[in-house]
């Protein structure tokens, strides 16, 4: 009787979860559901290209000169924005961050913003004088996901990089972190943690999932290669973005099937859970997260069979992008293409018959 009751409760929970997911998906218009900048959305490529704000700088694409001009105008530095025409995450950023008048005002007072296309062919001169095509510069800077933003200070040093879409309170924190020179005193993860504490809400416990292996977490791959890649989900309680990840992408059949081909664990990144890292070191989850310089929850870090990091997702992610990253890993494409962005460019060249927007995310 108890067993039948447990089965019944499990079925009810799954039905309720599906209903919640459908209600989120239905409520979402375009990219974002009203009043929730990380609500579930369709991250398939957009039909119409995104447009940039008219206040972005019209640059000759010489970063040294651009920073000189920004400083001469009384600004703190330059933001290089990497995007692409049909990117839903770019649209989310432009709508929710640079669509907010206060964020726009703060950005324009402190930075010039220069837009680059990760698949573009314009020439750009880097700080060191080297000339790249936009797409080559994107790969060189390891901008795996769009949008990606590079923050340069007045001394022409890159002091912060954000990959992927971040909700407004985190993006505001990034702007202030660079503008007020907090990078000279502390890493971004420490600065951001105070903003996260103020904004935290959600379930009081970690979400569970059948693909997560149980402890103990002996992840050492340094002495003997493992049979499969490793995925580590760094999460924490009262994390709305974690709840959204579990309610959407981690309920997708294809994603679940892909994860079942890996070793998968979940860690509370603020906990003292003991483990052995893929490199053979004995640490707590908190120590490992600090060592990996993780600032976003949830962050997904993927390692190969020898314990080398392949790629990490440290921003909002939804079904289409996560499926693509899992394909990059499970097909072994990471062994032939050093970055995810390089692989995406390769696929775009290999399949010219595919509509451009189908290759953009």
C-alpha positions in Angstrom: 0.0 0.0 0.0 2.8 2.4 0.9 4.6 1.6 -2.3 1.5 2.2 -4.4 1.0 5.5 -2.6 4.6 6.6 -3.3 4.1 5.7 -7.0 0.9 7.7 -7.1 2.6 10.7 -5.4 5.4 10.6 -8.0 2.9 10.6 -10.9 1.1 13.5 -9.4 4.3 15.5 -8.9 5.3 14.9 -12.5 1.9 16.0 -13.8 2.0 19.1 -11.7 5.5 19.8 -12.9 4.4 19.5 -16.5 1.5 21.8 -15.9 3.8 24.4 -14.3 6.1 24.1 -17.3 3.3 24.6 -19.8 2.0 27.6 -17.9 5.4 29.2 -18.0 5.9 28.5 -21.7 2.4 29.8 -22.5 3.0 33.0 -20.5 6.3 33.7 -22.2 5.8 36.1 -25.1 8.8 36.2 -27.5 11.7 35.7 -25.1 10.7 36.7 -21.7 7.7 36.1 -19.5 6.4 39.3 -17.9 8.3 40.4 -14.8 10.7 37.5 -14.8 14.0 38.1 -16.8 14.9 34.4 -16.6 11.5 32.8 -17.0 11.4 29.8 -19.4 11.5 30.8 -23.1 12.1 29.3 -26.5 15.8 29.8 -27.3 15.5 28.6 -30.9 16.9 31.0 -33.4 14.8 34.1 -34.0 13.0 34.7 -37.3 13.8 38.4 -37.3 17.3 39.8 -36.6 18.0 41.7 -33.4 18.8 45.4 -33.7 21.4 47.3 -31.7 20.7 50.5 -29.8 21.5 53.6 -31.7 23.8 54.8 -28.9 26.3 52.0 -29.5 29.6 53.5 -30.7 30.3 53.7 -34.4 33.8 52.5 -34.2 36.7 52.1 -36.7 37.4 48.9 -34.7 40.8 49.7 -33.2 40.4 48.9 -29.6 43.4 50.8 -28.4 42.1 54.0 -30.0 38.5 53.3 -28.8 39.7 53.1 -25.2 41.7 56.3 -25.6 38.7 58.1 -26.9 36.4 56.7 -24.2 38.9 57.9 -21.4 39.2 61.3 -23.1 35.4 61.6 -22.9 35.6 61.0 -19.1 34.5 57.3 -19.2 35.9 54.4 -17.4 36.5 52.1 -20.3 35.0 50.1 -23.2 32.6 47.1 -23.4 33.1 44.9 -26.5 29.7 43.2 -27.1 29.8 40.0 -29.2 26.4 39.0 -30.6 24.7 37.7 -33.7 21.6 38.5 -35.7 19.2 35.7 -34.7 20.4 35.1 -31.2 17.5 34.9 -28.6 19.9 35.4 -25.7 21.1 38.6 -27.3 17.6 39.8 -27.6 17.0 39.0 -24.0 20.0 41.0 -23.0 19.1 44.0 -25.2 15.5 44.0 -23.9 16.0 43.3 -20.2 19.4 45.0 -19.6 20.0 47.6 -22.3 16.2 48.2 -22.5 16.2 49.4 -18.9 16.6 53.3 -18.9 18.6 53.2 -15.7 21.0 50.6 -16.9 21.4 52.4 -20.2 22.1 55.7 -18.4 24.7 54.1 -16.2 26.3 52.3 -19.1 26.6 55.4 -21.3 28.0 57.5 -18.5 30.8 55.0 -17.9 31.5 53.1 -21.1 31.5 53.1 -24.8 30.0 49.9 -26.2 31.3 48.4 -29.5 29.3 45.7 -31.2 30.9 42.8 -33.0 29.4 39.9 -34.9 30.8 36.5 -33.9 30.4 35.4 -37.5 31.3 38.7 -39.1 34.2 39.5 -41.5 35.1 43.0 -40.5 38.7 43.6 -39.4 39.3 44.6 -35.8 42.6 45.6 -34.3 43.2 44.2 -30.8 45.0 46.0 -28.0 48.3 44.4 -28.9 48.0 45.6 -32.5 47.1 42.2 -34.0 44.4 42.4 -36.7 41.6 39.8 -36.7 38.3 39.2 -38.6 35.5 39.5 -36.1 34.8 35.8 -36.2 38.5 35.0 -35.6 38.6 37.5 -32.7 35.5 35.9 -31.2 37.2 32.4 -31.2 40.5 33.9 -29.9 38.7 35.4 -27.0 36.9 32.1 -26.3 33.4 33.7 -26.5 31.6 30.4 -26.6 28.1 31.9 -26.2 26.4 35.0 -27.3 26.0 37.6 -26.0 29.5 37.8 -24.6 30.9 41.0 -23.2 34.6 42.0 -22.6 35.1 44.9 -20.2 38.3 46.9 -20.7 39.4 49.5 -18.2 41.2 52.8 -18.8 44.6 51.1 -18.7 43.5 48.9 -21.6 43.3 45.8 -19.5 40.5 43.3 -19.9 39.1 43.1 -16.3 35.9 41.1 -16.8 34.3 38.8 -19.3 30.6 37.7 -19.2 29.5 34.9 -21.4 25.8 34.4 -22.2 22.7 36.3 -20.9 22.7 37.5 -17.3 19.6 38.9 -15.6 19.5 42.7 -14.8 20.7 42.6 -11.2 23.8 40.6 -12.2 24.5 42.8 -15.2 24.2 46.0 -13.1 26.6 44.4 -10.6 29.1 43.8 -13.5 28.9 47.4 -14.7 29.5 48.7 -11.1 32.2 46.2 -10.5 34.3 47.5 -13.4 33.3 51.2 -13.2 34.1 51.5 -9.5 37.3 49.4 -9.9 36.2 46.6 -7.5 38.3 44.3 -9.6 41.4 45.8 -7.9 40.2 44.5 -4.5 38.2 41.3 -5.0 37.1 38.7 -7.7 33.8 39.2 -9.3 32.3 36.1 -7.6 32.8 37.8 -4.2 31.3 41.1 -5.3 28.4 39.4 -7.0 27.6 37.2 -4.1 26.3 40.2 -2.1 23.9 41.0 -4.9 22.8 37.4 -5.2 22.1 37.3 -1.5 19.8 40.3 -1.8 18.0 38.9 -4.8 17.8 35.2 -3.8 14.5 33.4 -3.8 13.2 30.0 -4.7 13.1 26.5 -3.2 14.9 26.1 0.2 16.5 22.8 -0.9 18.4 21.7 -4.0 16.4 20.4 -6.8 16.7 16.6 -7.4 17.0 14.7 -10.6 17.4 11.0 -11.5 20.5 11.6 -13.5 22.5 12.9 -10.5 24.8 10.3 -9.0 24.8 9.8 -5.2 27.8 10.5 -3.0 30.6 9.8 -2.3 32.0 11.9 -5.1 35.3 10.3 -6.1 35.8 12.1 -9.5 39.5 11.5 -9.9 40.5 10.9 -13.5 44.1 11.9 -13.3 45.5 8.3 -12.8 43.1 6.4 -15.0 40.8 7.8 -17.7 37.1 7.4 -17.0 34.8 5.7 -19.5 32.6 8.8 -20.0 32.7 12.6 -19.8 31.7 14.2 -16.5 29.1 16.9 -16.0 29.0 18.8 -12.7 26.0 20.9 -11.8 27.0 23.6 -9.3 23.8 24.9 -7.7 22.5 26.2 -4.4 19.2 26.5 -2.5 17.0 29.6 -3.0 18.2 29.9 -6.6 15.4 30.8 -9.0 17.7 30.2 -12.0 18.3 26.7 -10.7 14.5 26.1 -10.3 14.0 27.3 -13.9 16.7 24.9 -15.2 15.1 21.9 -13.6 11.5 22.9 -14.6 12.5 23.2 -18.2 15.8 21.9 -19.8 16.2 19.1 -17.3 12.7 17.8 -18.2 13.6 17.6 -21.9 13.8 14.0 -23.1 16.7 14.6 -25.5 18.7 16.4 -22.8 18.0 13.6 -20.3 19.1 11.0 -22.8 22.3 12.9 -23.5 23.1 13.3 -19.8 22.6 9.5 -19.3 25.7 9.1 -21.5 27.8 11.0 -19.0 28.7 10.8 -15.3 26.6 13.5 -13.7 26.7 15.0 -10.2 25.1 17.9 -8.5 26.9 20.0 -5.8 25.8 22.8 -3.5 28.5 25.3 -4.4 28.3 26.9 -0.9 28.5 23.6 1.0 31.2 21.7 2.8 30.5 18.5 0.9 33.8 16.6 0.5 34.9 15.2 -2.8 37.9 14.3 -4.9 38.2 16.5 -8.0 38.8 15.2 -11.5 42.5 16.2 -10.9 42.7 14.1 -7.8 42.6 16.8 -5.1 40.5 16.5 -1.9 38.4 19.6 -1.5 35.0 20.7 -0.4 32.4 21.8 -2.9 32.8 25.4 -1.8 36.6 25.2 -2.1 36.3 23.7 -5.6 33.8 26.3 -6.7 36.1 29.1 -5.5 39.0 27.5 -7.2 37.0 27.3 -10.5 36.1 31.0 -9.9 32.4 30.3 -10.3 30.1 33.2 -9.8 26.8 32.1 -11.3 24.3 29.5 -10.1 23.6 27.2 -11.7 26.9 26.7 -13.5 27.4 23.5 -15.5 31.1 22.4 -15.9 31.9 19.5 -18.3 35.1 17.5 -18.1 36.6 14.9 -20.5 37.6 11.4 -19.6 41.0 12.6 -18.4 39.6 15.3 -16.1 40.3 18.3 -18.3 37.6 20.9 -18.5 35.9 21.0 -21.9 33.4 23.9 -21.4 31.2 25.5 -18.8 27.8 27.2 -19.0 27.7 30.1 -16.5 24.7 32.0 -17.6 21.0 31.5 -18.4 20.6 28.4 -20.6 17.5 26.9 -22.1 16.7 23.7 -24.2 18.2 24.5 -27.6 21.6 25.8 -26.4 22.0 23.0 -23.8 21.2 20.4 -26.4 23.8 21.9 -28.7 26.5 21.9 -26.0 25.8 18.3 -25.2 26.2 17.4 -28.9 29.5 19.3 -28.9 30.7 17.0 -26.1 29.2 13.7 -26.9 30.1 13.7 -30.6 33.7 14.4 -29.6 33.7 17.7 -31.6 35.6 19.4 -28.7 38.6 17.3 -29.7 38.7 18.7 -33.2 37.5 22.3 -32.4 39.1 24.1 -29.5 36.0 26.1 -28.7 32.3 25.7 -29.0 32.1 28.9 -31.1 34.7 27.5 -33.5 32.6 24.3 -33.9 29.5 26.4 -34.6 31.4 28.3 -37.3 32.5 25.0 -38.8 29.0 23.7 -38.9 27.8 27.0 -40.6 30.5 26.6 -43.3 29.8 22.8 -43.7 26.0 23.3 -44.3 25.5 26.4 -46.5 22.1 25.1 -47.5 20.8 25.6 -44.0 19.1 28.9 -43.4 21.5 31.3 -41.5 19.2 31.6 -38.5 19.2 27.8 -38.0 22.9 27.9 -37.2 22.7 30.8 -34.8 22.5 30.4 -31.0 
